[in-house]
Amino acid sequence: MENLKHWAIATLHSLISIPSISCKEEKAVRYYEHALLKIGIRTVRDGLNLIAYSPDFDTAKPTILLNSHIDTVQPVSGWTYSPYVPTPVGERLYGLGSNDAGASLVSLAAAFAHLTSRRQTCNFIYLVTCQEEISGAGGMEYMCRRLPPISFGIIGEPTMMQPATAEKGLMVIDCEVKGRSGHAAREEGENALIRAIPAMYLINGFVFPKISELVGAVKCTVTQVEAGTQHNVIPDVCRFVVDVRTNECYANEEIFETLQNNFPVCEMKARSFLLNASHIEHEHPFVQRAVGFGLQPYGSATVSDQSYLDCPTLKMGVGNSARSHTADEYVELHEIREGIDLYCALLDNLVLD
């Protein structure tokens, strides 16, 4: 096990040094494919995704999916360290993608290698996906259609190794309100921006009555507005974007239809209905085992690749979500070592009904 922990930390150092922004993961995937071979994990490549199966995969057994993503966001301004230079400071390792989600990626690989080296009650699949940070069509959206039946899945995202048993979904809606152009100096035209303002205000505070015990209420937020061509022309169209964070009480289509019916002044188009909220029952064997280890199930406000899967899943990984997408992102090295131990303890010969 100590060799696997050493491999995980060394491999994370190397991954940080290889830029892997969404849709530009090729070099990182190529490196990681060879790095996994060093601990006996043979993968099959599919696009910019990697997949490995238990050596003794048996279709009569239930199958557990272990997944994390290899892509990162663009580095933000304000970095003190270079985002692409792995920088250890004491127990901290600084670098872009160290926390989100490189630490979970390598920790799950180490756990997969350890668990599949002995007889298990379940099959394991280790899946490395691309384009998670942009919800791209080439990542989990593509791979989930190519997986065998999955009984349970863990999505490796930074949760401080606490089980996120529910996760909010996401729907982005493009809205358009039309008016009629005219000269700003005369009383003519119909100002689309002025027509849109009441709708934007009301959508931003729109209340959906069903509230989730784990992730709370549906939240609609107007995040972008565009109107007008120049200062002396009445705008004939106003476009704005609504970010909708959904809960498991509603399907995304239901939320979209409700907003359409309540705001007929707007022409609305959802970019996707795929990123639904998800949750797993508290009685699930893995959740019960986690609680027995003293872990605390909770609801997560952030969206992950979990939203594409229709099997029981939860989000659980090394690091802290508060460090994600920030300058001087880091992970504590002890979090990786402890995370590997905890994954192995929770998954070893897990019995799924």
DOVOVO-185712 format. One record per atom (N, C-alpha, C): x, y, z; residue in one letter. Coordinates in steps of 0.1 Angstrom, whole numbers, plus 2048, in hexadecimal, padded with zeros to 3 digits. Atoms other than C-alpha are relative to their C-alpha. Example, Ala and Ser with C-alpha at 12.3 -4.5 7.8 and 13.67 -1.06 7.14 Angstrom:
BEGIN
8097F4800A
87B7D384EA
80980C800A
7F77F5800S
8897F5847S
7F880B808S
//
This chain:
BEGIN
8087F4800M
800800800M
80980D800M
7F87F47FFE
81C818808E
8068037F2E
7FB7FD80EN
82A8147E4N
7F58077F8N
80B7FA808L
80781D7D6L
7FF80F805L
8017F27FBK
80683C7ECK
80C8097FAK
7F47F9806H
8298467E0H
7FD8037F1H
8037FF80EW
81E8407BCW
7F680B7FEW
80A7F6801A
7FF8567C1A
80580E801A
7FA7F27FEI
8128747CEI
8098047F5I
7F77FD80BA
82D8717B4A
7F98037F3A
8087FF80CT
81486D798T
7F980D800T
8077F47FFL
80088B7A4L
80A80C7FDL
7F57F6804H
8218A07A2H
8018017F1H
7FE80080FS
82589677ES
7F48067F9S
80D7FB806L
80089D775L
7FF80F801L
8017F17FEI
8028C0783I
8098077F5I
7F77FA80AS
81F8C776BS
7FC7FF7F2S
80580280EI
80B8BD74CI
7F38077FFI
80D7F9801P
7F08D6743P
7F67F77FAP
80B809805S
7CF8C473FS
7F3807801S
80C7F9800I
7B58DF73AI
7F67F87F7I
80A807807S
7948D172ES
8018017F0S
7FE80280FC
7968C5709C
80E8007FCC
7F2800803K
7BC8C770BK
8077F6809K
7FB80A7F6E
7C28A8721E
80A7F67F9E
7F880A807E
7D6894707E
80D7FC806E
7F38037FAK
7F8896716K
7FF7FA80EK
8028057F3A
7EC890739A
7FA7F2800A
80680D802V
7D787272EV
80B7F67FCV
7F5809804R
7F586371CR
80A7FD80BR
7F78027F5Y
80C86873AY
7F97F680AY
8078077F6Y
7F285A752Y
7FE7F17FCY
80280E805E
7EB83B73DE
80C7F8803E
7F38087FDH
810831741H
80380080FH
7FE8007F2A
81183B765A
7F87F5807A
80980A7FAL
7F482476DL
8067F27FEL
7F980D802L
80880775EL
80A7FC80BL
7F68027F6K
82280B779K
7FA7F980CK
8068077F4I
8097FF793I
7F67F57FBI
80780B805G
7FA7E477DG
7F28037FAG
80D7FC805I
7DC7F7770I
8018027F1I
8017FF80ER
7D67F074BR
7F38067FBR
80C7F9804T
7BE80873BT
7FD7FF7F1T
8047FE80EV
7AB80B71BV
7FC80E7FDV
8037F2803R
7AA82D70BR
7F48017F7R
80C7FD808D
78A83B6FDD
7FF80F7FFD
7FF7F2801G
78E85E6F0G
80B805809G
7F67FB7F6L
79F87170CL
7FC7FA80EL
8048077F4N
791859726N
8077F3801N
7F980D7FEL
7A183A736L
7F77F8809L
8088097F8I
79081C744I
8077F3803I
7F980C7FCA
79D7FE758A
7F57F7807A
8098097FAY
78A7DF764Y
8087F7809Y
7FA80B7F8S
7917C6780S
8057F57F7S
7FA80B808P
7A87AB773P
7F77F47FFP
80980C800D
78E79077DD
7F28057FFD
80D7FA802F
7707A4771F
7F67F57FDF
80A80A801D
75178E775D
7F28067FFD
80D7FA803T
730798766T
7F57FC80AT
80A8047F6A
71E785782A
80180880DA
7FE7F87F4K
72B79D79CK
7FB80E7FEK
8037F1801P
71F7C17A3P
80D8077FDP
7F47F9805T
7377DB795T
80080E807T
7FE7F37FAI
7447FA7A7I
8098097F7I
7F87F7808L
750818793L
80780A809L
7F77F67FAL
76D82E79FL
80480A7F5L
7FE7F680BN
76F84E78BN
80580D805N
7FC7F27FES
78186F78BS
8048067F3S
7FD7FA80DH
78A888770H
80F805800H
7F27FC802I
7AC892762I
80280E7FCI
7FF7F3805D
7A48B4754D
7FF80A80CD
8017F57F7T
7A78D6766T
7FA80C7FAT
8047F3805V
79A8F9763V
80C8087FCV
7F67F7802Q
7AE915756Q
80680680DQ
7FC7FA7F4P
7C5924770P
7FB80E802P
8047F37FEV
7B7943780V
80B809803V
7F67F67FCS
7CA963787S
8037FF80FS
7FD8007F2G
7DB9677A8G
8087F5806G
7F780B7FBW
7F19487AAW
80D806805W
7F37FC7FAT
80F94D7C1T
80A7F67FAT
7F880A806Y
81E92C7B4Y
7FC7FF7F2Y
80480380ES
81F921790S
7F67F5801S
80A80A800P
7FF90D78AP
8057F27FAP
7FB80D807Y
8138F3775Y
80D7FB806Y
7F48057F9V
8308EF78DV
7FC7FA80DV
8038057F3P
8298D67A9P
80980580BP
7F87F97F6T
8348E87C8T
7FC7FB80ET
8038057F3P
8368D57E9P
80580A80AP
7FC7F77F5V
8368EB808V
7FB7F980DV
8038087F5G
8378D5827G
7F77F47FBG
80980B804E
8198BD823E
7F78047F5E
8097FB80AR
8088D3809R
8077FE7F2R
7FB80080EL
80C8CD7E3L
7F780A7F8L
8077F6808Y
8038EC7CFY
8017FD7F1Y
80080280FG
7F98EA7AAG
7F27FF7FBG
80D800806L
7DC8ED793L
7FC7F17FEL
80580E801G
7C78CD795G
8047F780BG
7FC8087F4S
7D78C17B5S
7F57FC808S
80C8037F8N
7B78C37C8N
7F47FC7F8N
80B803808D
79E8C27ACD
8047FC7F2D
80380B7F7A
7A08A67A4A
80B7F6800A
7F5809801G
7C38997A1G
8027F680CG
7FE8087F4A
7C588D7C5A
7F67F4800A
80A80B801S
7A58787C1S
8037F77F5S
7FD80880CL
7B086C79FL
80A7F5804L
7F580A7FDV
7D085C7ACV
7FD7F780CV
8038087F4S
7C28517CDS
7F67F57FCS
80980A804L
7A683E7BCL
8077F57F8L
7F7809807A
7C082E7A5A
8077F7809A
7F98087F6A
7D48227C3A
7F77F7806A
80A8097FAA
7B58147D3A
7FC7F57F7A
80380A80AF
7AB8037B3F
80B7F57FFF
7F5809801A
7CD7F37B1A
8017F680CA
8008087F4H
7CC7E77D5H
7F57F7801H
80D8097FFL
7A87DA7D4L
8007F57F6L
80180A80AT
7AC7C77B4T
80B7F6800T
7F58097FES
7CB7B67C0S
7FC7F4808S
80680B7F8R
7B579F7D5R
7F27FD7FCR
80E803804R
79478E7D2R
7F6809806R
80A7F67FCQ
7767A57D5Q
7F27FB7FDQ
80E804802T
7507A17D8T
7FB8077F3T
8057F880BC
74C7BB7BCC
80B8027F6C
7F67FB80AN
75D7C479BN
80380F803N
7FD7F1800F
76E7E6799F
8048047F2F
7FC7F980CI
7717FE77CI
80680D804I
7FA7F37FEY
78981B77DY
7FF8087F3Y
8037F880CL
77F836765L
80680E802L
7FA7F2801V
79385675DV
7F98077F5V
8077F880AT
77E87074BT
80680D7FET
7FC7F2805C
785890738C
7F4809801C
80A7F6802Q
7728B0734Q
7F680280BQ
80A7FE7F5E
7618AF756E
7FE80E804E
8017F27FCE
7688D375DE
7F78097F7E
8097F9809I
7538DE73FI
7F47F87FCI
80B809804S
73A8C273FS
8007FC7F2S
7FE80380FG
7478B871DG
7FA7F37FCG
80680C805A
73789E707A
8097F47FEA
7F680B802G
75788A704G
8047F980CG
7FC8067F3G
75A882729G
7F67F6805G
80980A7FAM
742870740M
7F37FF7F8M
80C801809E
724879729E
8027F57F6E
7FD80A80AY
73586370FY
8027F3806Y
7FB80D7FAM
744848726M
7F47F9807M
80B8077F9C
72484173AC
7F87F77F7C
808808809R
71483371BR
8087F47FCR
7F780B805R
73281B716R
8037F780CR
7FD8087F4L
73480D73AL
7F67F4801L
80980B7FCP
7267EB744P
7F780480BP
8097FC7F5P
70A7EB75EP
80880380DP
7F97FC7F4I
7177FD77DI
7F67FF80CI
8098027F4S
7097F47A0S
80280C809S
7FD7F57F6F
71A8117B3F
80C8087FBF
7F47F9804G
73282D7ABG
80480B80AG
7FA7F57F8I
7498457BDI
80780A7F6I
7FA7F6808I
7528667ACI
80A807808I
7F57FA7F8G
7738737B8G
80180F7FEG
7FF7F1800E
7708987BFE
80380480EE
7FC7FD7F2P
77D8AB7DDP
7F580380AP
80B7FF7F6T
7658A57FAT
8057FE80ET
7FA8037F4M
77E8A1816M
7FD7F2805M
80380E7FEM
77687C813M
7F47FE808M
80E8027FBQ
753881820Q
7F77FD7F4Q
80980480BP
73787180CP
7F680A7FCP
80A7F7804A
72388A7F8A
7F57F77FAA
80B809804T
7038757F5T
7F58077F7T
8097F9809A
6F08907E2A
80880B7F9A
7F97F5807E
6FB8A97C8E
7F68087F7E
8087F8809K
6EA8C67B7K
8037FE7F2K
7FE80080EG
6E48C5792G
80280D7FAG
7FE7F3807L
6EA8E0779L
7F98017F3L
8067FD80DM
6D68EF75CM
80380E7FDM
7FE7F3805V
6E190D748V
7F68047F6V
80B7FC809I
6C5920737I
80480D7F9I
7FE7F3808D
6CA93A71BD
7F28067FED
80D7F9802C
6AE95371BC
80180C7F7C
8017F5809E
6A496D702E
7F3808801E
80C7F87FFV
68C98A705V
80180A7F4V
8007F880CK
68399D6E5K
7F980E802K
8077F3800G
67A9C26E0G
8008057F1G
8007FA80ER
67B9DA6C2R
80A80C801R
7F67F6800S
6989F06B9S
7FB80E7FDS
8037F2803G
697A166B6G
80B809804G
7F67F67FCH
6ABA366BBH
7FE80480FH
8017FD7F2A
6B3A3D6E0A
7FB80E803A
8047F27FEA
6ACA626DBA
7F18027FEA
80E7FE803R
688A5D6D1R
7F77F6807R
80A8097FAE
669A4C6E0E
7FC7F57F6E
80480B80AE
66AA2D6CAE
8077F4805E
7FB80D7FDG
672A096CCG
7FB7FA80DG
8048077F3E
66D9F06E9E
80D7FA805E
7F38047FAN
68B9EB700N
8007F2805N
80080E7FBA
6929C6703A
8077FE80DA
7FA8017F3L
6A99CC720L
7F780380BL
80A7FC7F6I
68E9DE734I
7F67F5802I
80A80B7FFR
6769C272BR
8057F4808R
7F980C7FAA
68F9A8737A
80280180FA
7FB7FE7F2I
6989B7759I
7F67FA80AI
8098067F6P
6789AD76CP
8017F17FFP
7FF80F801A
67B98975EA
80D7FC807A
7F38047F9M
6A0988769M
7FF80080FM
8027FF7F2Y
69799478BY
7F87F5806Y
80980A7FBL
67B97C790L
8057F27FFL
7FA80D802I
68D95E782I
80B7FE80BI
7F58017F6N
6AB965799N
7FB7FC80EN
8058047F3G
6949617B7G
7F57F6800G
80B809801F
67C9477AAF
8017F4809F
80080A7F6V
67292E7C4V
7F97F37FBV
80680D802F
66C9097BEF
7FD7FA80DF
8048037F2P
6598FB7DCP
8077F4806P
7FA80C7FBK
66A8D97DFK
80E802804K
7F37FE7FBI
6898DB7F5I
8067F3804I
7F980C7FDS
6A28BF7F8S
80680180ES
7FA8007F3E
6AD8B581BE
80F8017FFE
7F1800801L
6D18B180EL
80680B7F9L
7FA7F5808V
6D78CC7F4V
7F880D800V
8077F47FFG
6BC8E57FBG
7F78037F4G
8097FB80AA
6A78F97E3A
8068017F2A
7FB7FD80EV
6AA8FD7BDV
80380F800V
7FC7F2800K
6BD91D7B6K
8028057F2K
7FE7FA80DC
6BA933797C
80880D802C
7F77F47FFT
6D594D791T
8028067F2T
7FD7F980DV
6D7966774V
80F803801V
7F27FF7FFT
6FC96676CT
8068087F4T
7FA7F980BQ
70197774AQ
7F48087F9Q
80A7F8807V
6EE993737V
8078077F4V
7FB7FA80CE
6F39A0714E
7F58087F9E
80B7F9807A
6DF9BC703A
80780D7F9A
7FC7F4806G
6E49D96EBG
80C7FF7F7G
7F57FF809T
6FC9E26CFT
80880C801T
7F97F37FEQ
704A066D6Q
7F7809808Q
8077F87F6H
6FAA226EDH
7F48077FBH
80B7F9805N
6E1A336D7N
7F57F87F9N
80A809806V
6CDA146CBV
7F97F980BV
8088087F6I
6B0A056DFI
8037F27FDI
7FE80F803P
6B99E06E3P
7F47F97FDP
80B808804D
6A29C96D1D
8007F2805D
7FF80D7FAV
6AE9AA6E3V
80980180CV
7F88017F4C
6BB9A2705C
8017F1803C
7FD80E7FDR
6CB98170CR
8067FF80ER
7FA8027F3F
6D397372EF
8017F1803F
7FE80E7FDV
6DF95373EV
7FC7FD80EV
8048047F3V
6D094175CV
8077F3804V
7F980C7FAD
6E5929771D
7F67FA80AD
80A8067F8V
6CC910781V
8077F4807V
7FA80B7F8R
6D98FA79ER
7F47F8805R
80C8077FET
6BF8DE7A1T
8027F680CT
80080A7F6N
6B68C57BCN
7F97F37FBN
80580C805E
6AB8A17BAE
7F07FF800E
80F8007FFC
6868AB7C0C
7FA8027F2C
8057FD80EY
6838B679BY
80A7FB7F6Y
7F880380CA
68F8AA779A
80380E7FAA
7FC7F4807N
6A18C5765N
7F58057F6N
80B7FC809E
6858C474BE
7F4807807E
80B7FB7F8E
66B8CB765E
80380F804E
7FC7F27FCI
67E8EA772I
7FF8097F4I
8007F880CF
6828F774EF
7F28037FCF
80E7FD804E
65D8F3746E
7FA80A809E
8067F77F6T
653905766T
80580E7FDT
7FB7F2803L
66A92375EL
7FA8057F3L
8067FC80DQ
65D92473AQ
7F2805802Q
80E7FD7FEN
639924746N
7FE80D808N
8017F47F8N
63F94075FN
80680D7FAN
7FA7F4806F
653957749F
7FF8007F1F
80380180FP
643957726P
80780B7F8P
7F97F5807V
65597871EV
80E7FC7FBV
7F3805803C
67596471BC
7FF7F47F6C
7FE80C807E
67F94C700E
80C7F8807E
7F68077F9M
692931712M
8057F37F9M
7FA80D805K
6AA915708K
80A7FB80AK
7F78067F7A
6BB8FD71FA
80C7FA7F8A
7F5805807R
6DE8F4715R
8017F0801R
80080E7FES
6DA8D1723S
7F77FD80CS
8088057F5F
6C38BD739F
8077F4808F
7F980C7FCL
6DD8A2741L
80580180FL
7F97FF7F3L
6EC8B0762L
7F680180BL
80A8017F5N
6D18A577AN
8067FF80DN
7FB8037F3A
6D48A579FA
8007F1803A
7FF80E7FDS
6DD8847AFS
8017FE80FS
7FF8047F2H
6DB8727D0H
8007F1802H
7FF80E7FDI
6E18517E0I
7F97FE80EI
8078037F3E
6CC8417FCE
8097FE80BE
7F88017F4H
6D984381FH
8037F1804H
7FF80E7FDE
6D381D822E
80A7F87F7E
7F8807809H
6EB815806H
80C7FA808H
7F68067F8P
7067FC812P
80D808801P
7F47F87FFF
72381380AF
7FE80C809F
8027F57F7V
71383181CV
7FF7FB80EV
8008057F2Q
70C81B83AQ
80E7FD805Q
7F28037FCR
73080F83AR
80780D803R
7F97F47FEA
73C833837A
7FC80780EA
8057FB7F4V
72683E854V
8067F880CV
7F98087F6G
734821868G
80E804803G
7F37FB7FFF
756830862F
80180E806F
8017F37FBG
74A851871G
7FF80B7F6G
8017F680BL
746863850L
7F2806800L
80D7F97FFQ
72A87D84CQ
7FB8037F2Q
8067FD80DP
71487C82CP
7FB80E800P
8057F2802Y
70B89E81EY
7FC8027F2Y
8047FC80DG
6FD8B0800G
80A80A7FAG
7F67F8806S
7148C07E7S
7F980A7F6S
8067F6809A
70C8E17D4A
8078007F3A
7F980080DT
7258DA7B8T
7FD7F47F8T
80380A80AV
7208C6799V
80C7F87FCV
7F5809804S
7358A878ES
7FB7F77F5S
80480B80AD
73588B775D
7F67F7806D
80A8087F9Q
71E87A78EQ
7F38027F9Q
80D7FD805S
70188B77DS
7FC7F87F3S
80280780CY
70587675DY
7FC7F1803Y
80180E7FDL
70285476FL
7F27FE806L
80E8047FBD
6E0843776D
8017F580AD
7FE80A7F5C
6EE82B790C
80280780DC
7FD7FA7F3P
6F28317B5P
80F804801P
7F37FA7FFT
7108487B9T
80180A80BT
7FD7F57F7L
7208607D1L
80D8067FCL
7F37F9803K
73C8797D0K
80880080CK
7F88027F4M
7598737E7M
80F8017FBM
7F37FF804G
77D87E7E3G
809808809G
7F57FA7F8V
79E88B7F0V
8008107FDV
7FF7F1802G
7A28B17F6G
7F3807805G
80B7F87FCN
78A8CD7FDN
7FB8097F5N
8067F980BS
7728DC7E4S
80280F801S
7FD7F17FEA
7798FF7F2A
80D8047F9A
7F37FD807R
79C8FD7E2R
7FF7FF7F1R
80180280FS
78F8F47BFS
7FE80E7F9S
8017F5809H
79290E7A3H
80580D807H
7FB7F47F9T
7A69267BAT
80F8017FCT
7F17FE801A
7C99357B8A
8077F880BA
7F88087F6D
7E39207CAD
7F87F4805D
80780C7FDE
7CE9017C9E
80A7F6806E
7F78097FAY
7DD8E67DFY
7F87F4806Y
80580B7F9V
7D88C47EFV
80A7FD80BV
7F78057F5E
7E68B7810E
8047F17FCE
7FC80D804L
7FB898809L
7FB7F580AL
80680A7F7H
7EE887828H
7F27FC7FCH
80E803805E
7CB88A819E
8007F57F5E
7FF80B80AI
7D68747FCI
8037F3806I
7FD80C7FAR
7E685A812R
7F47FA808R
80C8047F8E
7C7859829E
7F57FD7F7E
80B803809G
7AF85A80CG
8017F27F9G
7FD80D806I
7BF83B7FCI
7FC7F580BI
8048097F6D
7BB82981DD
7F17FF802D
80F7FF7FDL
797834822L
7F87F97F4L
80680780CY
78D82A7FEY
8017F1801Y
7FD80E7FFC
79C808803C
7F77F980BC
8088067F5A
78B802825A
7F28007FDA
80E7FF803L
76980D819L
7FC7F77F5L
80480880BL
7697F97F9L
8047F1800L
7FB80E7FFD
77B7D9803D
7F57F6803D
80A80B7FEN
7637BC7FEN
7F2806804N
80D7FA7FDL
7457D47FFL
7F57F77FAL
80B808805V
7257C07FCV
7F48097FBV
80B7F8806L
70B7D07E5L
7F47F77FEL
80C809802D
6E77C37E5D
7FC7FF7F2D
//
